[in-house]
Amino acid sequence: MTTNSDHRLCGVPSWGERRGNNEIKPVPRTGGHKDLVAYDFPGIAVGVADYAEGPTGATVIHIPAGARLAIDARGGAIGMSNGFEYFAHAICLTGGSVYGLSAGAGVAHELHAQHGNRGSVDDLKLVSTAVIYDFSARDNAIVPDAALGQAAIRAAAHGSVPVGRVGAGASASAGKIDHARTEFTGQGAAFGKAGEARVLVVTVVNPVGVIVDRDGSVVRGNYDAVSGRRRPLANDCLEMLEQSQPARAARGNTTVTAVVTNVRLADKELIHFGRQVHSSMNRAIQPFHTALDGDTLFALTTDEVELAPPPDRDNGLMNSIALGSFASELAWDAVLRAAR
């Protein structure tokens, strides 16, 4: 595999037998991160752990008191386990494709142990996990496992989210019309406060599409080393159609996101809040939710802040729409931060 660090080019992968966890015996790495996004959201902790030998990793958003949960999953390649709609104590985002689901099990086992191994229904700690495919950006088969998930939840702390090529975003990439044009991305985050409302977004950006700034320029993905330019995938797709060529793109994509708020939302409001934010991300990722992507967004609320009910008959849905608009801009910020 060849790389160009100046442009974050991933290089062309070489397929075949690879060494994995049993052969390399990777060691979890936590802490020491320099690129951080600060947040002020009491009751929410974030932890990351990496296998530098991959690199690959896991990211955990921990809500010890629990939060209500809605899940919006789209695209043709969704990788998720324990999609506990309605409630969660932790969300695990991880690399390693389907094999990385073990990291979520490690998070659950660690929470079980931390709470005295209690086994009643009321004591169960619910962990939902979503994965990205990150094998094409590296020459090994190391995967996040239970030990890495355990390390990530143990490292969880309040106040900042490590961003860049860390955690689940350690080998994330974008703009995969051709492996030779694919560029590394990573993990992004953004936090905002409006009045008493708080919103935290954590995302791992690994799409077939490119990353687009608010001015419409492509900032990551589909990089042409000859011209030194990036361009929308739509341009390449249009040329393929016009020339009656078979369309092509690299397989193995997915963007996974968690958006957490403290605003009380009814079940229906929370569902639509998640859909609104997830849909908005197609402004930053183009194209999004394709047959080659498995995009999953976890929308959570701690129900701590009650917004004033609107006076009309919309049953309060305008509150979720307003909150969703606010969170959607933060989601765009988080995607851009992943591509810095």
PyMOL commands that set and color helices and strands:
alter all, ss='L'
color gray80, all
select helices_A, chain A and resi 21-24+97-114+121-123+135-137+146-154+167-169+179-181+233-242+267-283+317-338
alter helices_A, ss='H'
color red, helices_A
select strands_A, chain A and resi 28-29+36-38+45-51+56-75+80-81+88-94+127-131+160-162+173-174+183-184+186-194+197-205+210-212+218-220+223-224+229-230+256-263+285-286+294-305
alter strands_A, ss='S'
color yellow, strands_A
deselect
rebuild
show_as cartoon
